[in-house]
Amino acid sequence: MPVNVPARLTRTARLDALPFTREHRRLLVGSGLGWALDAMDVGLISFVLAQLAVQWNTTGMELSWIASAGFVGMAVGAVLGGLLADRIGRRQVFALTLLVYGVATGASALSGSVAVLIAWRFLVGLGLGAELPVASTLVSEFAPPRIRGRIIVLLESFWAIGWTIAAVIGFLVVPSSENGWRWALAVGAAPALYAVFVRLRLPESVRFLESRGRFVKAESTVRRFELSAKVTVPPPESDPAVQGGVERKDSTGGFAALWSPSLRGRTAALWLVWFCVNFSYYGAFIWLPTVLVASGFSLVRSFAYTLIITVAQLPGYAASAYLIERWGRRSTLAVFLIGSASSAALFGIATDTSQVIAAGMLLSFFNLGAWGALYAVTPEVYPTRIRATGAGWAAGSGRVAAILAPLAVPLLREAGGTGLLFAVFAGFFVVAALGTFGLPEKRGQALAE
C-alpha cells in the first residue's frame, strides 16, 4: 500500500528512509558484476604467472614485476578515480574504468614479451584501481543506513565470485595448451562490454548530483527509488535549491581536506589498515599457485587446491555481512583481521596437503571477511564532497603495499621459506587490527553530508 512521505524532508533523508527496494537490488547487482569482473582479472594473473614461470622460464623477479606493474597502475588509478568521481560523477568513472581495464586485459593476451606484458598490466591496473573505491562509494550513498554495512559487504562478496571464476578458468583453461594463459586473459576483456550497461542503466549518486547543483536530476532519481518502494511524495511547494539553480562550488575538498584537524586521525588509521591488508592479501593470494608449485605440487594440482581455497571466501563474506550490523564495523573488522593473522601463521607451518588446504581455507574465510568490513567502513569516514577522494586515496595507499608485496615474496621465501613469508603476513594483519581502533563507528548512522 502506498505511503505518503512529507515533502519537506531533504532528498537524502527521503532516500535514507526507504526500505531495500528493487532499485537498490539492481544497483547492488549491477555494481557487483563489475566488481566480480575486476576480481576475475586480478585472480587470473596469479594463474598466468604460474604458467609463465614454466613456459617463458621467467625469473621470480620478472614475475614479481608483472604482478606489481598492475598494482602500480591500481595505486595511480585509485587516486585519480576518486578525484574524478568527486568531480564528474561516480557512475561516469565506474563505466570508464570498466572500459579501460577490459580493453587492456584483452590486449595483454597478445603480449610477446615480459616487457610488453608489464606495460599492459599497468594500464589494466589504472582501470582496476579506480573502479573499486568508486563502486563502493556509489552503492553506499544509496544504501539505507540501517543495513548499509551489510549491503557493502554483499557488494564486496562479488569479489569472491569473480576470483572463483578466475580459479575455474585457471584450472580448466590455463593448463590446457601453450596459449592457455592468452585465452584466459582474452576472457578478461568482458568488462569493456559491460561498461555500456553500467553507463546506461545505473543511477548517479543523489548526494553527488546535489553537490554539483543538478537538483532536478537528483529529485528524479529519488522519486525513481520511491516509486520502487511504493512511496509517494507530494510535489514540494518550493525548493530553494531548484529555484537557485546554481551549481555549488566547494573549495574545501581535495587531498588537503583529508588531513584537516577533524579528519587526520581517521585518515591515518584508514591508510594504515589499507596498507597492511593489501600487503598480506596480495602477497599471499597472487603468489599462492606459484608457491604451491614451488612446494612440490604439480601445476594442475596447485590450481585445483587454489580453487578449493578460493571457495572459502564466500562464507567469509556471509559471516561478515551478518556480523557487521550486529557487532559494528570496527569490531567485525578487528576480529576478522586477527583470524587472518592466525590463519596465515597456520599456513606457514602446514606440512601436508590437508593442512595446507585447511589453513588456506581459513585464510580465505577471514581475510575476505575483513575486506568486506573494510570496504563498508571506508566511505563512511568522509563527507560527500570528498567521499570518493578519501576512498580513492585510502585504496591508493593500500596499492602501494600491493606493489611491494609481490616484490618482497621471492626475497622472503629465499631468506626463510614459506614459514617466514606467512609469519610476515600474519604480522601485518595484527598491525591492521590495531589500526581499526582509530576508525569511526557509523553503524546505523546517515552518511555525513
C-alpha positions as CSV (number, residue, x, y, z in Angstrom):
1,M,0.0,0.0,0.0
2,P,1.5,3.4,-0.9
3,V,2.8,5.5,1.9
4,N,2.9,9.3,1.9
5,V,6.2,10.9,3.0
6,P,6.4,14.7,3.9
7,A,7.8,16.7,1.1
8,R,9.8,18.9,3.5
9,L,12.3,16.1,4.1
10,T,15.6,16.6,2.2
11,R,16.2,14.3,-0.7
12,T,18.9,12.4,1.1
13,A,16.7,11.9,4.1
14,R,13.9,10.6,1.9
15,L,16.3,8.2,0.3
16,D,17.7,7.0,3.6
17,A,14.2,6.4,4.9
18,L,13.4,3.9,2.2
19,P,13.4,0.1,2.6
20,F,15.6,-2.0,0.4
21,T,13.9,-2.0,-3.0
22,R,14.2,-3.5,-6.4
23,E,16.2,-0.4,-7.5
24,H,18.6,-1.0,-4.6
25,R,19.0,-4.6,-5.7
26,R,19.5,-3.6,-9.3
27,L,22.3,-1.1,-8.3
28,L,23.9,-3.7,-6.0
29,V,23.9,-6.5,-8.6
30,G,24.9,-4.1,-11.4
31,S,27.9,-2.7,-9.4
32,G,28.6,-6.2,-8.1
33,L,29.0,-7.7,-11.6
34,G,31.6,-5.0,-12.3
35,W,33.3,-5.9,-9.0
36,A,33.3,-9.6,-10.0
37,L,34.9,-8.9,-13.3
38,D,37.5,-6.9,-11.6
39,A,38.3,-9.8,-9.2
40,M,38.4,-12.2,-12.2
41,D,41.1,-10.1,-13.8
42,V,43.2,-9.8,-10.7
43,G,42.8,-13.5,-10.0
44,L,43.7,-14.6,-13.5
45,I,47.1,-13.1,-13.3
46,S,48.1,-15.4,-10.4
47,F,47.5,-18.4,-12.7
48,V,49.2,-16.7,-15.6
49,L,52.3,-16.2,-13.5
50,A,52.4,-19.9,-12.6
51,Q,52.3,-20.9,-16.3
52,L,54.8,-18.2,-17.5
53,A,57.2,-19.4,-14.9
54,V,57.3,-22.7,-16.7
55,Q,56.6,-21.6,-20.3
56,W,58.8,-18.5,-20.6
57,N,61.3,-19.7,-18.0
58,T,60.8,-16.3,-16.3
59,T,62.7,-15.5,-13.1
60,G,61.0,-14.8,-9.8
61,M,61.8,-11.1,-10.1
62,E,60.4,-10.9,-13.6
63,L,57.2,-12.5,-12.3
64,S,57.1,-10.0,-9.4
65,W,57.3,-7.1,-11.8
66,I,54.5,-8.4,-13.9
67,A,52.3,-8.6,-10.8
68,S,53.5,-5.3,-9.3
69,A,53.0,-3.4,-12.6
70,G,49.3,-3.9,-12.2
71,F,49.4,-2.6,-8.7
72,V,51.4,0.4,-9.7
73,G,48.5,1.2,-12.1
74,M,46.0,0.4,-9.4
75,A,47.6,2.9,-7.0
76,V,47.5,5.7,-9.6
77,G,44.0,4.7,-10.7
78,A,42.6,4.6,-7.2
79,V,43.7,8.2,-6.5
80,L,42.7,9.6,-9.9
81,G,39.4,7.6,-9.9
82,G,38.4,9.0,-6.5
83,L,39.3,12.6,-7.5
84,L,37.4,12.3,-10.8
85,A,34.3,10.7,-9.1
86,D,34.0,13.7,-6.9
87,R,34.1,16.0,-9.9
88,I,32.3,14.3,-12.8
89,G,30.3,11.6,-11.0
90,R,30.5,8.1,-9.6
91,R,28.7,6.4,-12.5
92,Q,30.7,8.0,-15.2
93,V,34.0,7.0,-13.7
94,F,32.8,3.5,-12.9
95,A,31.9,2.9,-16.6
96,L,35.2,4.4,-17.8
97,T,37.3,2.2,-15.5
98,L,35.5,-0.9,-16.8
99,L,36.2,0.1,-20.4
100,V,39.9,0.8,-19.7
101,Y,40.8,-2.4,-17.9
102,G,38.6,-4.6,-20.1
103,V,40.3,-3.4,-23.3
104,A,43.8,-3.5,-21.7
105,T,43.3,-7.0,-20.4
106,G,42.2,-8.3,-23.8
107,A,45.2,-6.6,-25.4
108,S,47.6,-8.1,-22.8
109,A,46.7,-11.6,-24.2
110,L,48.7,-10.7,-27.3
111,S,51.9,-9.9,-25.4
112,G,55.0,-11.4,-26.8
113,S,57.5,-10.5,-24.1
114,V,57.7,-9.8,-20.4
115,A,58.2,-6.0,-21.0
116,V,55.1,-5.7,-23.1
117,L,53.0,-7.7,-20.6
118,I,54.2,-5.4,-17.8
119,A,53.2,-2.3,-19.8
120,W,49.7,-3.7,-20.4
121,R,49.3,-4.8,-16.8
122,F,50.0,-1.2,-15.8
123,L,47.1,0.0,-18.0
124,V,44.9,-2.7,-16.6
125,G,45.7,-1.5,-13.1
126,L,44.7,2.0,-13.9
127,G,41.1,0.8,-14.6
128,L,41.0,-1.7,-11.8
129,G,42.3,0.7,-9.1
130,A,39.8,3.3,-9.9
131,E,36.8,1.1,-10.0
132,L,36.6,-0.4,-6.5
133,P,36.5,2.7,-4.3
134,V,34.2,4.4,-6.8
135,A,31.7,1.5,-6.8
136,S,31.6,1.2,-3.1
137,T,31.1,4.9,-2.7
138,L,28.2,4.8,-5.2
139,V,26.4,2.0,-3.5
140,S,27.0,3.3,0.0
141,E,25.3,6.6,-1.0
142,F,22.1,4.8,-1.9
143,A,22.0,2.1,0.8
144,P,19.6,2.5,3.7
145,P,21.7,3.5,6.8
146,R,20.4,0.6,9.0
147,I,21.8,-2.0,6.5
148,R,24.4,0.0,4.7
149,G,27.3,-2.0,6.1
150,R,25.7,-5.3,5.1
151,I,25.0,-4.0,1.6
152,I,28.6,-3.0,1.1
153,V,29.9,-6.4,2.4
154,L,27.5,-8.1,-0.1
155,L,28.9,-5.9,-2.8
156,E,32.4,-6.9,-1.8
157,S,31.3,-10.6,-1.8
158,F,31.1,-10.4,-5.6
159,W,34.9,-10.4,-5.4
160,A,34.8,-14.0,-4.3
161,I,32.5,-14.9,-7.2
162,G,35.0,-13.2,-9.6
163,W,38.0,-14.8,-8.0
164,T,36.3,-18.2,-8.1
165,I,35.6,-17.8,-11.8
166,A,39.2,-16.9,-12.3
167,A,40.2,-20.1,-10.4
168,V,37.9,-22.2,-12.6
169,I,39.4,-20.6,-15.8
170,G,42.9,-21.1,-14.3
171,F,42.2,-24.7,-13.6
172,L,40.4,-25.5,-16.9
173,V,41.9,-23.1,-19.5
174,V,45.4,-22.1,-18.5
175,P,47.0,-25.6,-18.4
176,S,45.1,-26.7,-21.5
177,S,47.6,-25.5,-24.0
178,E,50.7,-23.4,-24.6
179,N,48.4,-20.4,-25.2
180,G,46.1,-21.2,-22.4
181,W,47.1,-18.1,-20.5
182,R,46.4,-16.0,-23.5
183,W,42.9,-17.4,-23.8
184,A,42.3,-16.8,-20.1
185,L,43.3,-13.1,-20.5
186,A,41.1,-12.8,-23.6
187,V,38.1,-13.7,-21.4
188,G,39.1,-10.7,-19.2
189,A,38.0,-8.3,-22.0
190,A,34.4,-8.8,-20.9
191,P,34.3,-5.7,-18.7
192,A,34.7,-3.5,-21.8
193,L,31.2,-4.6,-23.0
194,Y,29.7,-4.4,-19.5
195,A,30.7,-0.8,-19.3
196,V,28.0,0.1,-21.8
197,F,25.3,-1.4,-19.5
198,V,26.7,0.5,-16.5
199,R,26.7,3.8,-18.3
200,L,23.1,3.4,-19.4
201,R,21.4,1.6,-16.5
202,L,22.9,2.5,-13.2
203,P,21.8,5.8,-11.4
204,E,24.1,8.6,-10.4
205,S,24.5,9.3,-6.7
206,V,21.9,11.7,-5.4
207,R,24.4,13.2,-3.0
208,F,26.8,13.9,-5.8
209,L,24.1,15.4,-8.0
210,E,23.1,17.8,-5.3
211,S,26.7,18.7,-4.6
212,R,27.0,19.8,-8.2
213,G,23.8,21.7,-8.3
214,R,21.9,19.2,-10.5
215,F,18.8,19.3,-8.3
216,V,16.2,18.3,-11.0
217,K,18.1,15.1,-11.8
218,A,18.6,14.4,-8.1
219,E,14.8,14.7,-7.5
220,S,14.1,12.4,-10.4
221,T,16.5,9.8,-9.1
222,V,15.0,9.9,-5.6
223,R,11.4,9.5,-7.0
224,R,12.6,6.6,-9.0
225,F,13.6,4.8,-5.8
226,E,10.5,5.9,-4.0
227,L,8.3,4.6,-6.8
228,S,10.1,1.2,-6.5
229,A,9.2,1.3,-2.7
230,K,5.6,2.3,-3.5
231,V,6.2,5.6,-1.5
232,T,4.6,8.7,-2.7
233,V,5.8,12.2,-2.0
234,P,3.7,15.3,-2.9
235,P,5.5,17.9,-5.1
236,P,7.3,20.4,-2.8
237,E,5.7,23.8,-2.5
238,S,9.0,25.4,-3.0
239,D,12.5,24.1,-3.4
240,P,15.1,26.8,-2.8
241,A,17.8,24.7,-4.3
242,V,16.0,24.3,-7.6
243,Q,14.9,27.9,-7.6
244,G,18.6,29.0,-7.1
245,G,19.6,26.6,-9.9
246,V,23.3,27.3,-9.3
247,E,25.9,24.7,-9.1
248,R,27.6,24.6,-5.7
249,K,31.4,25.2,-5.6
250,D,33.2,23.9,-2.5
251,S,36.8,24.9,-2.1
252,T,37.3,22.7,1.0
253,G,37.6,19.4,-0.9
254,G,40.6,17.5,-2.3
255,F,43.5,15.8,-0.7
256,A,44.2,18.6,1.9
257,A,40.8,18.1,3.3
258,L,41.6,14.5,4.2
259,W,44.2,15.8,6.6
260,S,42.2,18.6,8.2
261,P,42.3,18.6,12.1
262,S,38.9,16.8,12.3
263,L,39.8,14.0,9.8
264,R,43.6,13.5,10.0
265,G,43.4,10.8,12.8
266,R,40.9,8.6,11.0
267,T,42.7,9.1,7.6
268,A,45.9,7.9,9.1
269,A,44.2,4.9,10.7
270,L,42.4,4.1,7.5
271,W,45.6,4.3,5.4
272,L,47.4,2.0,7.8
273,V,44.7,-0.7,7.7
274,W,44.5,-0.5,3.9
275,F,48.3,-0.7,3.6
276,C,48.6,-3.8,5.9
277,V,45.7,-5.7,4.5
278,N,46.8,-5.2,0.9
279,F,50.4,-6.3,1.7
280,S,49.2,-9.6,3.2
281,Y,46.4,-10.3,0.9
282,Y,48.1,-9.7,-2.4
283,G,51.4,-11.1,-1.2
284,A,49.6,-14.4,-0.3
285,F,47.0,-14.8,-3.0
286,I,48.7,-13.5,-6.1
287,W,51.6,-15.9,-5.4
288,L,49.6,-18.8,-4.0
289,P,49.6,-21.1,-7.1
290,T,53.3,-20.3,-7.7
291,V,54.2,-21.0,-4.0
292,L,52.3,-24.3,-4.2
293,V,54.2,-25.3,-7.4
294,A,57.5,-24.4,-5.8
295,S,56.5,-26.5,-2.8
296,G,56.3,-29.6,-5.0
297,F,52.7,-29.7,-6.2
298,S,52.1,-30.1,-10.0
299,L,50.7,-27.1,-11.9
300,V,47.3,-28.7,-12.3
301,R,47.1,-29.8,-8.6
302,S,48.2,-26.4,-7.3
303,F,45.5,-24.8,-9.4
304,A,42.9,-27.3,-8.0
305,Y,44.0,-26.5,-4.4
306,T,43.8,-22.8,-5.1
307,L,40.2,-23.3,-6.4
308,I,39.2,-25.1,-3.2
309,I,40.8,-22.5,-1.0
310,T,39.1,-19.7,-3.0
311,V,35.6,-21.1,-2.5
312,A,36.0,-20.4,1.3
313,Q,35.8,-16.7,0.6
314,L,32.1,-16.9,0.1
315,P,31.1,-18.0,3.7
316,G,33.7,-15.4,5.0
317,Y,31.7,-12.7,3.3
318,A,28.4,-14.1,4.5
319,A,29.6,-14.1,8.1
320,S,31.0,-10.6,7.8
321,A,27.7,-9.3,6.3
322,Y,25.8,-10.8,9.2
323,L,28.1,-9.5,12.0
324,I,28.8,-6.0,10.7
325,E,25.3,-4.8,11.6
326,R,25.3,-6.7,15.0
327,W,28.9,-6.1,16.2
328,G,29.6,-2.9,14.3
329,R,32.3,-2.0,11.8
330,R,35.3,-1.8,14.0
331,S,34.7,-5.0,16.0
332,T,33.9,-7.1,12.9
333,L,37.0,-5.8,11.1
334,A,39.3,-6.4,14.0
335,V,38.0,-9.9,14.7
336,F,38.4,-11.0,11.0
337,L,41.9,-9.4,10.9
338,I,43.0,-11.4,14.0
339,G,41.5,-14.5,12.4
340,S,43.5,-13.7,9.2
341,A,46.7,-13.4,11.3
342,S,46.2,-16.8,12.9
343,S,45.3,-18.5,9.6
344,A,48.4,-17.0,7.9
345,A,50.6,-18.4,10.8
346,L,49.0,-21.8,10.4
347,F,49.5,-21.8,6.6
348,G,53.2,-21.0,7.2
349,I,53.7,-24.1,9.3
350,A,51.5,-26.5,7.4
351,T,53.4,-29.7,6.4
352,D,50.9,-31.8,4.4
353,T,48.2,-31.4,1.8
354,S,45.3,-31.4,4.2
355,Q,46.9,-28.8,6.5
356,V,47.7,-26.6,3.5
357,I,44.1,-26.7,2.3
358,A,42.6,-26.2,5.7
359,A,44.8,-23.3,6.6
360,G,44.3,-21.8,3.2
361,M,40.5,-22.0,3.5
362,L,40.7,-20.3,6.9
363,L,42.8,-17.6,5.5
364,S,40.3,-17.1,2.6
365,F,37.4,-17.0,5.1
366,F,38.9,-14.4,7.5
367,N,40.8,-12.3,5.0
368,L,37.9,-11.8,2.6
369,G,35.5,-11.2,5.5
370,A,37.9,-8.4,6.7
371,W,37.9,-7.0,3.2
372,G,34.1,-6.7,3.2
373,A,34.2,-4.9,6.5
374,L,37.0,-2.5,5.3
375,Y,35.1,-1.6,2.2
376,A,32.0,-0.9,4.4
377,V,33.7,1.4,6.7
378,T,35.8,3.4,4.2
379,P,33.0,5.5,2.5
380,E,31.6,6.3,6.0
381,V,34.7,8.1,7.1
382,Y,34.3,11.2,4.9
383,P,31.6,13.7,3.9
384,T,30.1,13.7,0.5
385,R,32.3,16.3,-1.1
386,I,35.4,14.2,-0.5
387,R,34.0,10.7,0.0
388,A,35.2,9.3,-3.3
389,T,38.5,11.2,-3.0
390,G,39.0,9.8,0.5
391,A,38.2,6.2,-0.6
392,G,40.4,6.6,-3.6
393,W,43.4,7.8,-1.6
394,A,42.9,5.0,1.0
395,A,42.8,2.4,-1.7
396,G,45.8,4.1,-3.3
397,S,47.8,3.8,-0.1
398,G,46.9,0.2,0.0
399,R,48.0,-0.4,-3.6
400,V,51.5,0.8,-2.6
401,A,51.7,-2.2,-0.3
402,A,50.3,-4.4,-3.2
403,I,53.2,-3.2,-5.3
404,L,55.7,-4.0,-2.6
405,A,54.3,-7.4,-1.6
406,P,54.9,-9.4,-4.8
407,L,58.4,-8.0,-5.0
408,A,59.1,-9.0,-1.4
409,V,57.7,-12.5,-1.7
410,P,60.8,-14.1,-3.5
411,L,63.2,-12.4,-1.1
412,L,61.3,-13.6,2.0
413,R,61.0,-17.1,0.6
414,E,64.7,-17.2,-0.1
415,A,65.5,-15.9,3.3
416,G,63.3,-18.1,5.4
417,G,60.9,-20.2,3.2
418,T,57.2,-20.3,3.4
419,G,57.2,-20.1,7.2
420,L,58.9,-16.7,7.3
421,L,56.8,-15.4,4.4
422,F,53.5,-16.1,6.1
423,A,54.7,-15.1,9.5
424,V,55.4,-11.6,8.0
425,F,51.8,-11.6,6.5
426,A,50.5,-12.5,10.0
427,G,52.3,-9.6,11.5
428,F,50.8,-7.2,9.0
429,F,47.4,-8.4,9.8
430,V,48.0,-7.8,13.5
431,V,49.1,-4.2,12.8
432,A,46.0,-3.7,10.7
433,A,43.8,-5.0,13.6
434,L,45.4,-2.4,15.9
435,G,44.7,0.3,13.3
436,T,40.9,-0.3,13.5
437,F,40.8,1.5,16.9
438,G,41.3,4.8,15.0
439,L,38.3,4.4,12.8
440,P,34.8,5.8,13.5
441,E,31.9,3.6,14.2
442,K,29.0,4.6,11.9
443,R,26.6,1.6,12.3
444,G,23.0,2.7,11.6
445,Q,24.0,6.4,11.0
446,A,23.3,8.5,8.0
447,L,26.3,9.4,5.8
448,A,27.8,12.8,6.6
449,E,26.9,15.5,4.1
